[in-house]
Amino acid sequence: MNVLIPLLAGLIIGIPLRGRGSRRVIQGAVNGVVLVLIFLLGVRSGEVNMSLGWATWVSFGIAVLTSVASLTGALAVWRWIG
């Protein structure tokens, strides 16, 4: 949740300021903020205690389900086109 607060603040501040200012200044600020958010996300995810076996099985399940969904979608499109 702590990572979402700067993201929402950036949206609230950035939308009214869209189209103003120099791109180089904005690009430098965006790069800095992204690095800070990646750091915060890494620190936050490092606090999680989970079993390696459980994480492996969950990752395997997600990979299998993603593959099945992709193949099913491709088959449906192939039959629809042909």
C-alpha positions as CSV (number, residue, x, y, z in Angstrom):
1,M,0.0,0.0,0.0
2,N,2.9,2.4,0.7
3,V,4.0,2.1,-2.9
4,L,0.6,3.2,-4.2
5,I,0.5,6.5,-2.3
6,P,3.3,8.1,-4.5
7,L,1.8,6.6,-7.6
8,L,-1.6,8.2,-6.8
9,A,0.1,11.5,-5.8
10,G,1.9,11.5,-9.1
11,L,-1.4,11.1,-11.0
12,I,-3.1,13.8,-9.0
13,I,-0.2,16.2,-9.6
14,G,0.6,15.2,-13.1
15,I,-2.8,15.3,-14.8
16,P,-3.3,19.1,-14.3
17,L,0.3,19.8,-15.3
18,R,0.1,17.7,-18.5
19,G,1.6,19.6,-21.5
20,R,3.5,22.2,-19.4
21,G,7.2,22.4,-18.8
22,S,10.2,21.0,-20.5
23,R,10.4,17.3,-21.4
24,R,13.9,17.0,-20.2
25,V,13.1,18.3,-16.7
26,I,10.0,16.0,-16.5
27,Q,11.9,13.0,-17.8
28,G,14.6,13.4,-15.2
29,A,12.0,13.6,-12.4
30,V,10.2,10.6,-13.8
31,N,13.4,8.5,-13.9
32,G,14.1,9.4,-10.3
33,V,10.6,8.6,-9.1
34,V,10.6,5.3,-10.9
35,L,13.9,4.3,-9.3
36,V,12.6,5.2,-5.8
37,L,9.4,3.2,-6.4
38,I,11.3,0.2,-7.6
39,F,13.5,0.4,-4.5
40,L,10.4,0.7,-2.2
41,L,8.7,-2.2,-4.0
42,G,11.9,-4.3,-3.5
43,V,12.1,-3.4,0.2
44,R,8.4,-4.1,0.7
45,S,8.6,-7.5,-1.1
46,G,11.7,-8.4,0.9
47,E,9.6,-8.4,4.1
48,V,7.3,-11.2,2.9
49,N,7.9,-14.6,4.5
50,M,6.9,-17.5,2.3
51,S,7.9,-21.0,1.7
52,L,10.1,-21.7,-1.4
53,G,8.2,-24.8,-2.2
54,W,4.8,-23.0,-2.0
55,A,6.1,-20.2,-4.2
56,T,7.5,-22.7,-6.7
57,W,4.2,-24.6,-7.0
58,V,2.2,-21.4,-7.3
59,S,4.5,-20.1,-10.1
60,F,4.2,-23.4,-11.9
61,G,0.5,-23.3,-11.7
62,I,0.4,-19.7,-13.0
63,A,2.7,-20.7,-15.9
64,V,0.5,-23.7,-16.8
65,L,-2.7,-21.7,-16.7
66,T,-1.2,-18.9,-18.7
67,S,0.0,-21.4,-21.4
68,V,-3.4,-23.1,-21.5
69,A,-5.2,-19.8,-21.8
70,S,-2.9,-18.6,-24.6
71,L,-3.3,-21.9,-26.6
72,T,-7.1,-21.8,-26.1
73,G,-7.2,-18.2,-27.3
74,A,-5.0,-19.0,-30.3
75,L,-7.1,-22.0,-31.2
76,A,-10.3,-19.9,-31.0
77,V,-8.9,-17.2,-33.2
78,W,-7.6,-19.8,-35.7
79,R,-11.0,-21.4,-36.0
80,W,-12.7,-18.1,-36.2
81,I,-10.4,-16.9,-39.0
82,G,-10.4,-20.2,-40.9
